[in-house]
Amino acid sequence: MSIIKDKLRVGIAGYGVVGERRRVFIDRHPKLETIAVCDQKFSNSGIMHDGLRCYKDFKHLLEEPIDMLFVSLPNYLAPQVTIAGLERGIHVFCEKPPGRSISDIESVIEAENRNHSLCLKYGFNHRYHYSVIDALEIVKSGEMGEIINILGVYGKSKIVPFVGEWRSERKYSGGGILLDQGIHMVDLISLFCDEFKEVKSFVSNQYWGLDVEDNAYALMKDINGRVAVIHSSATQWQHRFRLEITLSDGYLELQGILAGSKSYGEEKLIIGKRCGKSHTGTDREEIITYLEDNSWRDEINEFADAICNGKEILHGTSSEALNTMKLVYRIYWADPEWRNKFNISNPD
């Protein structure tokens, strides 16, 4: 792919909290410029105070001469708009999840295959956090041995903003806390483990009583015998992110994660090295605290580099998005009561 010298014109479909934040980092890139957005909050088409063109309908946005489309829309709209962008010859970046179901992402991949010269990337933002990058580097180096097991907990303090809007209705969202937020933890654990051959789960909507889950508990074993446990929760009462990786010669603990809401606490990586002579604990423990979150910037920079300079998309490919969605639905399906209640098909 030849190098593009002029600025790429960007459109954002869905100009809420996420879309507005994406724009900040898009416009900081020297080769990108946001020229138009769409969102249901706009009553009419027009020009915003900063000169940005705005529309209520995504179809009008796609009539703009844009080179890149950022999709920050609800789950039931994201696949449709992503496909429409690809079919118009536009590079597309779509937030997670890729849709409500496995068939949604499969339809997108069919459109991607018809337009193979275009770049498509999904926003699995947590892979770009420095604590995750550093932990993955340590694991890959082998300096602390092999992974034995992993425990991941990711929870919100309450179901809001689920109640009273599209996230609380299965026909629009496809799922609850696991699909909406826990998918990040599913993606991260897949990054550290190999393909999972066994999945067992309990999925529940017992507390909030909506037709989407407020808790999902999964126990999974990969092809190398490593066990991963996930708890995705909307009854945590205090926002929480924790990823514990036990290795043969120590452990890694990722505590907290820097987020726009600033509600998950400090982002830390705890490195504990096992002492061979002691039966009571580690030889020493190192704590790294991260004060800056450049994940949104780095994610967009990678996407722009793929388009401008023909580089590979390292994270968030459509195949990774498909595999992550399949694992989410394997967790749903593994609970017999949940799959029968909502008629969930076997993803395998």
Secondary structure, 3 states (H helix, E strand, C coil): CCCCCCCEEEEEECCCHHHHHHHHHHHHCCCEEEEEEECCCCCCCEECCCCCEEECCHHHHCCCCCCEEEECCCCCCHHHHHHHHHHCCCEEEEECCCCCCHHHHHHHHHHHHHCCCCCEEEECHHHHCHHHHHHHHHHHHCCCCCEEEEEEEEECCCCCCCCCCHHHCHHHHCCCHHHHHHHHHHHHHHHHCCCEEEEEEEEECCCCCCCCCCEEEEEEEECCCCEEEEEEECCCCCCEEEEEEEECCEEEEEECCCCCCCCCCCEEEEEEEECCCCCCCEEEEEEEEECCCCHHHHHHHHHHHHHHHCCCCCCCCHHHHHHHHHHHHHHHHHCHHHHHHHCCCCCC
